[in-house]
Amino acid sequence: MKALITDLGGIYLNISFDLAIKRWAHLNHSAPAFIRNNFKFDKPFADFEINKISEAEYFDHLKKLLDLNLSNDQIIDGWNSIFIN
């Protein structure tokens, strides 16, 4: 799957990463606070945004970072939940 996503900086789209955190916590049966406290806009995140690492590589990083026992489809499900409207 290919997609072009432009960072609109919250100007045109209302987004909330907290919605992804809550969705992942629900699917993973874990505390949202743990995921919230450990999620980082780190180098792998930056590398993923500019296509330096693959989706699978970034998702593997997230699974380790956040102790997620989720499929890649479940991570995408959570990620897609960030859009408020």
Residue pairs with C-beta under 8 A, 6 or more apart in sequence:
7 49
13 83
13 84
13 85
14 83
14 84
14 85
15 82
15 83
15 84
16 82
16 84
17 39
17 82
18 32
18 36
19 81
19 82
19 84
20 78
20 79
20 81
20 82
21 32
21 35
21 36
21 39
21 78
22 32
22 81
23 77
23 78
23 81
24 30
24 35
24 66
24 68
24 70
24 74
24 75
24 78
25 31
25 32
25 34
25 35
27 70
27 74
27 77
27 78
28 35
28 66
28 67
28 68
28 69
28 70
30 67
30 68
34 66
34 67
35 66
35 68
38 65
38 66
38 67
39 65
39 66
40 65
44 53
44 57
44 58
44 61
45 58
47 53
47 58
48 55
48 57
48 58
53 61
55 72
56 72
59 72
59 75
62 68
62 75
63 69
63 70
63 75
68 75
70 78
